[in-house]
Amino acid sequence: MLLAFSWAIVLCFIGFQYLREKEYKSEFLNAQLQQYNRHLLDIVEEGLSYEEYIATHDKPFDELRISIIALSGAVVYDNTLSLHALDNHRNRPEVANALAKGEGYSISRQSASDGREYFYAATRGERVVVRTAIPYSSTLHDLLKADWSFLIVMISITLVMSVVAYFTTRRLGKDIERVNHYEAELEKSQLKRQLTNNINHELKTPVASIQVCLETLLSGIVLSEEKRQELIERCYAHNDRLRRLLNDVSLITRMEDGSTLINRERVVINELIDEVAEELGVMPEEERMMLHTDVGEEVIVEGNPSLIGSIFRNLTENAIAYSEGKNIYISLLENNEKRCRIRFEDDGKGVEPEQLRHLFERFYRVDKGRSRQKGGTGLGLAIVKHAVQFHGGTISVTNRPDGGLRFDFTLSKRNI
């Protein structure tokens, strides 16, 4: 692209230079004829014999045609043609320019009198216009044509520079590609290292709690049945959290590293939403939220039902755990051949604006204490984002005007 642009500039310059050189040579030729015209005008204005001057003095060019024209346009003298064969010349381009501006010239105009092509130059005096003309010949063509040696040098230099630039940019492109690949690998390695560190951090609390509970149970200390039951339930809760954390990490890893191994099939979004409604219906009343849907038509995508289901389930679990609201709203905003666009909302308290952009980050928590109390792994919204991207879509989050969070996401209808 850059080479093509460079060549376009060079060709424009060469074309301009070619036309400018032809114009320069035409003006140089005109200047020579104008000089002869002024000498002849001086003879005419002084009342001397211009015919004798024309016959006895050297001319700047062979076969020079000389005409003396009255200001009315009538030809009063011509050294090559009979005056009877000449009509009024007032409207000839070079004569008209001379009458208006004092001088004028015309390149390669065919004579109406003898049919030959001439280069004309006309100069106005006090009483007459002197016009000289050179018939077009091989000599005149050679004189007026542009000097191609300069243009050839320019083209050759440009060609050499283009070849050098091609191999330079090609090598540079490979270096940039290598650097980009290295940066991508480095970023991927950093993300994996960060994920590993986060997982280690998240594992410490439940593992430490389980160990304390088990050490207490195995120490031989006499405990009441109620206390023993409390320790066992605490172990079970932390073990359940560990299980869900490992499952979530495994799911994200599969989406990142093995997307080609994840099966796709016909998925009816309406059925997944119905499943979410059924799951909400059997939850304890203190955790239950009312689901309101505005989907209407059937929405079908080509995707993985488990991953798409995880989008709705994780958004629902997030709303139940953190929104402190009573209602969930799912509505269909767009449904065409290429994609569907869905909105998921709750009527809770929302989050601070500066926290919105961090919600999809792994292990990010608005309130870390409450998150652990609720048993969250900190990966729910990260899984939602990955699942949406896996299905060729995008997702965004904003605060609702009336309170709560609003998630807008798209899913591609085609197999990406």
N, C-alpha and C positions, 0 to 999 in steps of 0.2 A: 504494500500500500504506500509506504514511504517512498520507495523507488519510483513508483508510478507517478506520485505527486511531484517528485524531483524532476523526472523526465518531462512532465507537462510544463513545469516552469521553464526548463531549458528550451523546449521546443517553442514556447511562446516568445522567449527572448530571441531565439534564432530567427523566428518569423519576423519579429519586430526589427531586428538588426538588418535582415534582408531587405525589407521594405524601406527602412531608413536609409540604407546605402543607395538603393535605386533613386530615392528622392534626392539624396545629396548629389548624386551624379547628374540628375536632371537639372538641379538648380545650378550646378557648376557649368553645364552646357549652356543653360539660359544666360548665365552671367557673361560668357564669352560672346554670345550673339548680341546681348544688350549693349556690350561695349562697342561692337561694330556699328550697331544701330545708332548710337549716340554720335559717333564720328560722322556718319552719313547725315544725321539730322543737322549737325553743325554746318555741313556743306550746303544743305538745302536752305537753312535759315539765313545763311550769309549770301544767298543768291548766286552761288557758284554752280558750275555744271556738275550735277551729281552723276550724269551718265559717263562723263569723262573720268570722274573719281572711281566709279564702279569698274570701268574698263581698265584703268591703269594701276590701281592699288590691289595689293594682295588681299585675299579673302581668308577668313579663319577656317573655312572648310571648302572642299571641292563640291561642285554641283550646287552651290549656294543659290537659292532662289530669293530674289530681292523684289519687294513690292513697296511702292509709295502710295499711301491711301489718304485721301482728303478726310477731314473730320466728319464729313457727311457720309463716308463709307465708300465713295466712288474711288476706283483704282485709277490713279493717274500715271503710274509707271509699273511695268513688270518686265524683268529681264529674260523671262522664258516663254511667256504666253502673250498672245495678242490681246489688247485691251477690249476688243469687241467680244472676246470669249469669256470675259470676267463680269460677274454681276456685282451688286453692292455687297461690301464686306463688313458693314457695320455690326452685323450680328454674329460674326465669327467670334468664338470664345476668346481667343487671344487679343483680338482687336477691341472687343467690348471691355475686357479688363484694362487694356491700355487706355482707352477713352475714360474709364472710371477711376483708375488708380495710377495711371502714368506708365505702367508696363504690365505685360502678361505673357504667359506662355502656355502651350498646349502640347501634350505628349501623344504621339501616335494618332493623329487625326487625319482622316482621309480627305484629300482635297476634292471639292466639288467641281473644280475646273478641269483637272487632268486625271483624277482618279487615283493618284499616287498617295502613299502615306508619308506625312512629314512631321518633323518636330518644328513647331512654330514659336517664334519669339517676336513680340511687337513692342515698340516704344513710341510714346506720344511726344510730339513737339508742340510749338506754338500754332502751327498751321496744318501739319500733316502727321500721319502715323507711319513710321518705317517698320516694315515687317520683314524678317528674314526666316527662311525655312530650309531645313536639311532633309532631303529625301531619306527614307529608311533604307538602309543597306546593311550588309554584313558588318561593315566597319562601325556604323552607328549602333547596331545591336551589341557589338562587343564593347563599345564605349559605355553603353548604359547598363549593361548587365552587372549584377552584384558580383563582388569578389568572393568566390566560393572557397578560396583557400582559408580564409579566416573562419568561415562557417564549418569547414571540414575539421579544422583544428579544434573548434569548440565541441563538435560532436564527438571527436575522438577522445578528448579530455573527459567529457561527460560519460562516455562509454566505459573508460578505464575506471573512473570514480564509482560508477554504478556497480561494476564487477567487484571492486574492493569493498564497497558498502554492503553488497549482497553477502559476501563471505564473512564480513565483520559482524553484520547484524545476525547472520545465521549462527555464528559462534556465540554471539552475545545472547541470542534467544535460547540456545542450549544451556548456557550458563545460568540464565534467569530461571529456566525450567528446572534445572538441577537445584538451584537455591530454593525455589518454591516447594519442590518435592521435599527438600531437607527440612524446610520450615514446617511443612504439613506433618512430616513424620515427628519432628520435635514437638509440635503442638499436641499431636496425638499421644506421644509419649508422656508429655506433661499432664494431659488430661487423665490418662490412665494412672499416673503416679498420684495425682490429686484424688482421683476416685478411690484408689487403694488406701491412701492416708485417711480419707473421710470414712471409709468402711471400717478401718481399724479403730478410728475414734468412736464410731457409732456402736461397734461391737463391745467396746470396753465396759460400758455401763451395764448392759444386761448380763454379760458374762460375769462381771464382778459381783452383781447382785445374786445371781444363781449360785456362785461359789460360796458367798457368805451364808446364804440360806442352807445350802447342803452341808457346809462345815458345822453349822449350828445343829442341824438334825443329826449329824453323825458324831457329834462330840460326846454324846452320852448325857448331856444336861437334861434334867427332868423338866419337861415342858407340858403345859396343859394341852388337852386335845384341841382346844380352840387355837392356841398359838401354833401348834404343829400344822393345823389345817391352813392357817394364814401363810406360813412359810412355803407350804406345798403350792398354794394358789399363786404366790408371788413367783415361784420358780416356773410355774406353767405359763404365767403371763409373759415373763421375760423370754422364755423359750419360744412362745408364739411370735413375739416381736422379732426374734432372731430369724425364725423361719420366713416371715414375711419380708424381712430385709434381704435375705439371701435370694428369695424368689424375685424381688424387684431388681436387684443387681443382675441376676441372670437374664431377666427380660431385656434390660437395657443393653447388656452385652450382646445378646442375640440380634437385636435391631441394628447395632453398630457394626458388628463383625460378620454377621451371617444372614444379611437380609435376603440373599438369594435362596437361603434354605427355608425361609418362612413361607408356608403355603398360602396361596390366595384362592378365593372362591367367591361365589355370589353371596353377598351379604345384604340382608334387608335391614336397614337402620331402624325402621319402625318396630321390628321384633326385639331388637336390643334395648330400645327405650322401654318396651313393655316389660322386659325382664328386670330392668332397673326399678320400675314401678312395683313389681311383685316383691322384690327384695326390700324395698322401703316399707311395704305393707306389713311385713312380718318382724320389723325391727321393734325394739322396746319403745313404748310411747314417748318416753323422755328424750329419745334420740331421733325419733321419726320426724321427717319433713314432708309437707304436702307437695306432690309433683303435679305441675300444670304443663300440659303439652299443647302445642299449636303446630302440628306437623301436617296433618291432612293427607296429602297424597303419599303414595308409596315411594320410598327413596331406596334405590338399589345401587351399590357400588361393588367394584371388583377388589376385594381385599381380604384381610385376615380377620375373621370374626372375633378371635380372642383379643387381638390388639385393639380393634375398634371398640369392643366391649370395655376394654380397660380405660378408654378415654372417658366414657360416660360414668363408669364406676369410680374412677379416681376423682373426677370432678365432683361427683356426688359425695364421696367420703370426705373430700376437702371441705365441701359446704357444711356437712353435718358436724365435722370436727371443729371448724374455726369460724364459721360465719356468724353463729349465734342467731340465725334467722329461722323462720318457720316455713318458708316456701322456696321451691325450686321451679324455674321456668325453662322449658326447652322449646324452641321455636325454629321452624325452617324458614330461612331468609331467601334461599335461592336453590333451584333444582333444575339443571339442564343436562344436555348430553355430556358435557365435559366435567362438571363438578357439582357438588352440593355445598351449601354454606349454612351452618347451624349455629345458633346462639344458645348458650347455657348461662343462666343467671341465678343468683340467690338474693334474698332481701335482707341480708345480714348487715354488718357494720362496715364491710370493705376493709381496705388497708391504706396506709399513708401513700401518697403519690410517688414518693421517692423509692418505695419498696416494690412498686409494680414490676419494674424491669428485672427484678431479681427472683420473681416467683417461680420461674421455670428452671432455676439453677438447682443442681443436685444438693440435697441436704440443707437448702436454705429454709429457714424458719422465721416467720414474723415474730412469734413468741416461742422461744425454744423450750421454756419450761412447760407450757401448756401442750406443746406438740408431743413431748415425751409422755406426758400424762395421758394423752389421748391414744398413745400407742403408734403414732405415725412414724414412718421410716424416713421421711424427708425426701423421698424419691417419687412421690405420686405425680406431681405436676411435671417433673422431668420426663416421666414415662408418657404422660399425655402429649407433651411436645414431640418426643421421638416417634410416637405412634402416628401422630398427624403428619409429620414429615415423611415417615415411611410410606404413607399413602398419598404422597405428592401434594400435601396441603400446607397451609400456614395457620398459625394461631396467634391471637392477641388477647390482652386482658386490660380492662379498664374498670374504673369505679362507676357504678350506676348512679344517675342523678338522685335517685330516691334512697340510696344506700345499698350496699352489697357489691358483689363482683360480677362482671360481665365478660364471659369468654366467647369470642367469635372465632370459629375455625372452619376450614374448608377441607373437603376430601375429594380427591380426583376420582372420576368415574372409570378411568382407564387404568390399565396395568402399567405402572410407572417403572 
